[in-house]
Amino acid sequence: MKIFTEKAVKTHIISGFLGAGKTTLLQHLLQQKPEGEIWAVLMNEFGHIGIDQQLLPQDSGYEVKELLGGCLCCAGQLPMQIALSRLIFDKRPDRLFIEPTGLGHPAQLLEQLMEPQWQVQIDMRALVTVIDGSRLHDAAWVNQELYQDQLKAAQLVVVSHVDTMSEMDDLVLTQFKSDYFVSIQTWLLAKQGHLNIQQLDIPHQATQRKVVPLIQVQKKLNSTEQLPTVKQLPYHYVETSNGYTVVGWKFSKRWQFDFYELLDVLCEQTDWLRIKGIFNTDQGWMVFNFNPDHLNYKSGEQSLDNRIELITLHNRDWETFEMALLNCRIDQSEKTQ
């Protein structure tokens, strides 16, 4: 009787928007499987007809499981957990790739896989997001909320279709590297999906993030009790990553702010590396993108909420800043809500 020793399976999440090149990258990665090892793939199709699975190797040493209908990041937690358990315990793979649908939220999937019950079974590697380099010039494409969320979840970005990138695509990529310098440390250019597996074999670096009530609400709570974790608006969060502090707020989209008062508050801030925000103002929805060299703002599309994020090298008492933000509200009827 063969005795199996428990070992954590190296696990890669390969995320990316529709048509980014995830499956092409996965095909080339699978070709690098050492003889004698078993590699497994868990794929997720939003529709009910599986196609991508047929594009992957069906030879001995590969185990491919496909989940159809819906997104395993959001609604399919139980089916995902069952399928993942079967892959790990029945097949005992040496390496596992999880490819969520292009409409998925990889941060939610990662959060599930970082829960205690998976810690012994899974050795999580850096979350990969694949982006199509030849479409970076398409502002309507890259500014979609889901596209941005997938980038924010990444620790490592693979840029596909680099051989057809235009000068404008190159400029946008440079801007992306600047925008996401805190969370994304590695950007890899993959011509026709060719990358070495060792380039992706980087341990996942957990981000310490606390989502808590607004600071003014926190002051009303008992100082001896633990701060509650909140998921509804409004809320405040602080996270640390790679030596930086990221602090942010999200408010209801119904809250409206005085544009010029808000601009004054942002311009008065010191000791920051980046300020980004989008607000519902009396001048319409406005997008702010400040760096130490340029204080940029412009009209924007309606957002899901009001939000602002600051990046600094040092944490500090943010109560004064929060109070200044809230004093910019002009929807007086809702200020007590």
C-alpha positions as CSV (number, residue, x, y, z in Angstrom):
1,M,0.0,0.0,0.0
2,K,1.4,3.4,-1.0
3,I,1.6,5.9,1.9
4,F,1.1,9.6,1.1
5,T,2.8,12.2,3.2
6,E,0.9,15.4,3.7
7,K,2.4,18.4,1.8
8,A,1.1,21.8,0.9
9,V,0.4,22.1,-2.8
10,K,2.0,25.0,-4.6
11,T,-1.0,26.9,-5.8
12,H,-1.2,29.6,-8.5
13,I,-4.2,31.8,-9.2
14,I,-4.0,32.9,-12.9
15,S,-6.6,35.7,-13.2
16,G,-7.3,38.3,-15.9
17,F,-10.0,40.0,-17.9
18,L,-11.8,38.5,-20.8
19,G,-9.4,37.5,-23.6
20,A,-6.3,38.6,-21.7
21,G,-4.4,35.4,-22.5
22,K,-4.8,33.3,-19.3
23,T,-5.3,30.0,-21.1
24,T,-2.4,30.6,-23.5
25,L,-0.1,31.3,-20.6
26,L,-1.4,28.2,-18.8
27,Q,-0.7,26.0,-21.8
28,H,3.0,27.1,-21.9
29,L,3.4,26.7,-18.1
30,L,2.0,23.2,-18.2
31,Q,4.6,22.2,-20.8
32,Q,7.2,22.7,-18.2
33,K,5.9,19.9,-15.9
34,P,8.9,17.8,-14.7
35,E,8.6,14.1,-15.5
36,G,7.1,12.2,-12.5
37,E,5.2,15.1,-11.1
38,I,1.4,15.6,-11.2
39,W,0.1,19.0,-12.0
40,A,-3.6,20.0,-11.6
41,V,-5.8,22.7,-13.1
42,L,-9.1,24.0,-11.7
43,M,-10.8,26.1,-14.3
44,N,-13.9,28.2,-14.1
45,E,-16.2,29.1,-17.1
46,F,-19.0,31.6,-16.5
47,G,-21.1,29.8,-19.1
48,H,-22.3,26.2,-19.2
49,I,-20.2,24.9,-22.1
50,G,-16.6,24.2,-21.3
51,I,-14.2,25.0,-24.0
52,D,-10.9,26.0,-22.4
53,Q,-10.4,22.6,-20.7
54,Q,-10.2,21.0,-24.2
55,L,-7.2,23.3,-25.0
56,L,-5.1,21.9,-22.1
57,P,-3.0,18.7,-22.1
58,Q,-5.0,15.5,-21.5
59,D,-1.9,13.4,-21.0
60,S,-1.0,11.4,-17.9
61,G,0.4,13.6,-15.2
62,Y,-2.2,16.3,-15.7
63,E,-5.5,16.6,-13.9
64,V,-8.0,19.2,-15.2
65,K,-11.3,20.0,-13.5
66,E,-13.7,22.6,-14.9
67,L,-16.5,24.3,-13.0
68,L,-19.2,25.7,-15.2
69,G,-21.9,28.3,-14.7
70,G,-21.2,31.3,-12.6
71,C,-18.1,32.6,-10.9
72,L,-16.2,30.5,-8.3
73,C,-14.9,33.8,-6.8
74,C,-18.3,35.0,-5.7
75,A,-21.3,32.6,-5.7
76,G,-19.6,29.2,-6.1
77,Q,-17.8,28.8,-2.8
78,L,-19.2,25.4,-2.0
79,P,-18.7,23.9,-5.5
80,M,-15.2,25.3,-5.6
81,Q,-14.3,23.9,-2.2
82,I,-15.6,20.5,-3.1
83,A,-13.8,20.4,-6.5
84,L,-10.6,21.7,-4.9
85,S,-10.7,19.2,-2.1
86,R,-11.1,16.3,-4.6
87,L,-8.2,17.5,-6.7
88,I,-5.9,17.8,-3.7
89,F,-6.9,14.7,-1.8
90,D,-7.6,12.3,-4.7
91,K,-4.9,13.3,-7.1
92,R,-2.2,14.6,-4.7
93,P,-0.8,17.1,-7.2
94,D,2.7,18.7,-6.8
95,R,1.4,22.0,-8.3
96,L,-2.1,23.4,-8.8
97,F,-3.3,26.2,-11.1
98,I,-6.6,27.9,-10.6
99,E,-8.0,29.9,-13.5
100,P,-11.1,31.9,-12.6
101,T,-13.4,33.3,-15.2
102,G,-12.5,36.6,-16.8
103,L,-15.5,38.0,-15.0
104,G,-14.2,36.9,-11.6
105,H,-12.9,38.8,-8.6
106,P,-9.6,37.1,-7.7
107,A,-9.3,39.0,-4.4
108,Q,-12.4,37.2,-3.2
109,L,-11.1,33.8,-4.3
110,L,-7.8,34.5,-2.6
111,E,-9.6,35.4,0.6
112,Q,-11.4,32.1,0.6
113,L,-8.1,30.2,0.0
114,M,-6.4,32.0,2.8
115,E,-8.9,30.7,5.3
116,P,-7.5,28.4,8.1
117,Q,-8.9,25.1,6.7
118,W,-6.7,25.5,3.6
119,Q,-3.4,26.5,5.3
120,V,-2.1,22.9,5.6
121,Q,-3.2,21.9,2.0
122,I,-2.2,25.0,0.0
123,D,1.1,26.8,-0.4
124,M,-0.2,30.0,-2.0
125,R,2.0,31.6,-4.6
126,A,1.9,35.2,-5.9
127,L,-1.5,36.0,-7.4
128,V,-1.1,36.6,-11.1
129,T,-3.2,38.9,-13.3
130,V,-2.8,38.7,-17.0
131,I,-3.5,41.9,-19.1
132,D,-3.6,42.3,-22.8
133,G,-0.8,44.8,-23.6
134,S,-2.3,45.6,-27.0
135,R,-5.5,47.0,-25.5
136,L,-4.0,49.2,-22.9
137,H,-4.7,52.3,-25.0
138,D,-8.4,51.6,-24.9
139,A,-9.5,53.7,-21.9
140,A,-13.0,52.4,-21.9
141,W,-11.6,48.8,-21.6
142,V,-9.0,49.3,-18.9
143,N,-11.1,51.7,-16.8
144,Q,-13.8,49.1,-16.2
145,E,-14.3,48.5,-12.4
146,L,-13.7,44.8,-12.7
147,Y,-10.6,45.2,-14.8
148,Q,-9.2,47.6,-12.1
149,D,-10.2,45.2,-9.3
150,Q,-8.3,42.4,-10.9
151,L,-5.2,44.6,-11.2
152,K,-5.5,45.7,-7.5
153,A,-5.6,42.0,-6.4
154,A,-2.3,41.1,-8.2
155,Q,1.1,40.7,-6.7
156,L,2.5,39.9,-10.2
157,V,1.3,41.1,-13.6
158,V,1.9,39.3,-16.9
159,V,1.5,41.5,-20.0
160,S,0.5,39.5,-23.0
161,H,0.4,40.4,-26.7
162,V,3.5,42.5,-26.2
163,D,4.6,42.0,-29.9
164,T,1.5,44.1,-31.0
165,M,1.7,46.9,-28.4
166,S,1.6,50.5,-29.7
167,E,3.5,53.5,-28.4
168,M,0.3,54.5,-26.5
169,D,0.1,51.0,-25.0
170,D,3.7,51.4,-23.7
171,L,2.8,54.8,-22.2
172,V,-0.2,53.4,-20.4
173,L,1.8,50.4,-19.1
174,T,4.4,52.9,-17.7
175,Q,1.5,54.7,-16.0
176,F,0.1,51.5,-14.6
177,K,3.5,50.6,-13.1
178,S,3.4,54.0,-11.4
179,D,-0.2,53.7,-10.2
180,Y,0.3,50.2,-8.7
181,F,3.8,50.5,-7.4
182,V,2.8,49.6,-3.8
183,S,1.1,46.3,-4.5
184,I,2.6,45.0,-7.7
185,Q,6.4,44.5,-7.5
186,T,6.8,42.4,-10.7
187,W,5.7,43.0,-14.2
188,L,6.5,40.3,-16.8
189,L,6.3,40.7,-20.6
190,A,5.1,37.4,-22.1
191,K,5.4,37.1,-25.9
192,Q,2.8,34.5,-27.0
193,G,2.4,33.3,-23.5
194,H,6.0,32.2,-23.0
195,L,7.2,32.4,-19.4
196,N,9.3,30.2,-17.2
197,I,7.4,28.8,-14.3
198,Q,10.1,29.9,-11.9
199,Q,9.2,33.5,-12.7
200,L,5.8,32.9,-11.2
201,D,7.0,30.7,-8.3
202,I,7.0,33.5,-5.8
203,P,5.4,33.1,-2.3
204,H,2.2,35.0,-1.8
205,Q,2.8,38.1,0.3
206,A,-0.2,38.7,2.4
207,T,-1.4,42.3,2.8
208,Q,-2.5,43.3,6.3
209,R,-5.8,45.1,5.8
210,K,-8.3,46.2,8.4
211,V,-11.7,47.5,7.3
212,V,-13.3,49.3,10.2
213,P,-15.9,51.9,10.9
214,L,-15.2,55.6,10.3
215,I,-12.8,57.0,12.9
216,Q,-15.5,59.2,14.4
217,V,-17.7,56.1,14.9
218,Q,-14.8,54.2,16.4
219,K,-14.4,56.9,19.1
220,K,-18.0,56.2,20.3
221,L,-17.2,52.5,20.9
222,N,-16.0,51.0,24.1
223,S,-12.2,51.3,24.1
224,T,-11.9,47.8,25.6
225,E,-13.8,46.1,22.8
226,Q,-12.3,44.9,19.6
227,L,-13.1,47.0,16.6
228,P,-15.8,45.4,14.5
229,T,-15.1,44.4,10.9
230,V,-17.5,46.1,8.5
231,K,-18.6,45.4,5.0
232,Q,-21.2,48.1,4.4
233,L,-20.6,51.7,3.6
234,P,-19.3,54.0,5.0
235,Y,-16.0,52.5,6.2
236,H,-12.4,53.3,6.7
237,Y,-9.4,50.9,6.0
238,V,-5.7,50.8,6.6
239,E,-3.3,48.3,5.1
240,T,0.4,47.9,4.9
241,S,2.3,46.4,2.0
242,N,6.0,46.4,1.1
243,G,6.8,49.1,3.6
244,Y,4.0,51.5,2.6
245,T,0.9,52.5,4.4
246,V,-2.3,52.7,2.4
247,V,-5.3,54.4,4.0
248,G,-8.7,54.8,2.4
249,W,-12.4,55.7,2.9
250,K,-15.5,54.7,1.1
251,F,-18.8,56.5,1.4
252,S,-22.2,56.1,-0.1
253,K,-22.6,57.4,-3.7
254,R,-25.6,59.4,-2.4
255,W,-23.2,61.6,-0.4
256,Q,-22.3,64.8,-2.2
257,F,-19.3,67.0,-1.6
258,D,-18.4,70.6,-2.3
259,F,-15.8,70.3,-5.1
260,Y,-13.7,73.4,-4.2
261,E,-13.7,72.6,-0.4
262,L,-12.7,69.1,-1.2
263,L,-9.9,70.2,-3.5
264,D,-8.6,72.6,-0.8
265,V,-8.5,69.7,1.7
266,L,-6.6,67.4,-0.7
267,C,-4.1,70.2,-1.7
268,E,-3.4,70.9,2.0
269,Q,-2.1,67.4,2.7
270,T,1.6,66.8,3.3
271,D,3.9,63.8,3.5
272,W,2.1,61.6,1.0
273,L,3.2,59.6,-2.1
274,R,-0.1,59.3,-3.9
275,I,-3.7,60.5,-3.5
276,K,-6.4,59.0,-5.7
277,G,-10.1,59.4,-5.3
278,I,-13.5,59.8,-7.0
279,F,-16.3,61.9,-5.6
280,N,-19.8,62.9,-6.3
281,T,-19.5,66.7,-6.1
282,D,-21.7,69.7,-6.9
283,Q,-19.6,69.9,-10.1
284,G,-20.5,66.4,-11.0
285,W,-18.4,63.2,-10.5
286,M,-14.7,64.2,-10.2
287,V,-11.6,62.0,-10.3
288,F,-8.5,63.0,-8.4
289,N,-5.1,61.6,-9.2
290,F,-2.3,63.4,-7.2
291,N,1.4,62.6,-7.2
292,P,4.1,64.8,-5.8
293,D,4.7,66.3,-9.3
294,H,1.2,66.7,-10.6
295,L,-2.2,67.5,-8.9
296,N,-4.5,66.2,-11.6
297,Y,-8.3,66.1,-11.5
298,K,-11.0,65.8,-14.1
299,S,-14.7,64.9,-14.6
300,G,-15.5,61.2,-14.4
301,E,-18.2,58.7,-14.8
302,Q,-20.5,57.8,-11.9
303,S,-18.9,55.4,-9.5
304,L,-20.3,52.7,-7.2
305,D,-19.4,54.9,-4.3
306,N,-17.3,57.9,-3.1
307,R,-13.8,56.7,-2.4
308,I,-10.4,58.0,-1.6
309,E,-7.0,56.4,-1.0
310,L,-3.7,57.8,0.2
311,I,-0.3,56.1,0.1
312,T,2.3,57.2,2.6
313,L,5.6,55.9,4.1
314,H,4.3,56.4,7.6
315,N,1.0,55.8,9.4
316,R,-0.4,58.7,11.4
317,D,-3.6,59.8,13.2
318,W,-6.1,60.2,10.4
319,E,-9.0,61.6,12.4
320,T,-8.3,65.3,11.4
321,F,-8.2,64.3,7.7
322,E,-11.5,62.3,8.0
323,M,-13.2,65.2,9.8
324,A,-12.0,67.6,7.0
325,L,-13.4,65.2,4.3
326,L,-16.8,64.9,6.1
327,N,-17.0,68.7,6.5
328,C,-17.0,69.0,2.7
329,R,-20.4,67.2,2.5
330,I,-23.2,69.4,1.2
331,D,-26.1,66.9,1.4
332,Q,-27.1,68.2,4.8
333,S,-30.2,66.0,5.1
334,E,-28.1,62.9,5.2
335,K,-25.3,64.0,7.5
336,T,-26.8,62.5,10.5
337,Q,-27.2,59.1,8.8
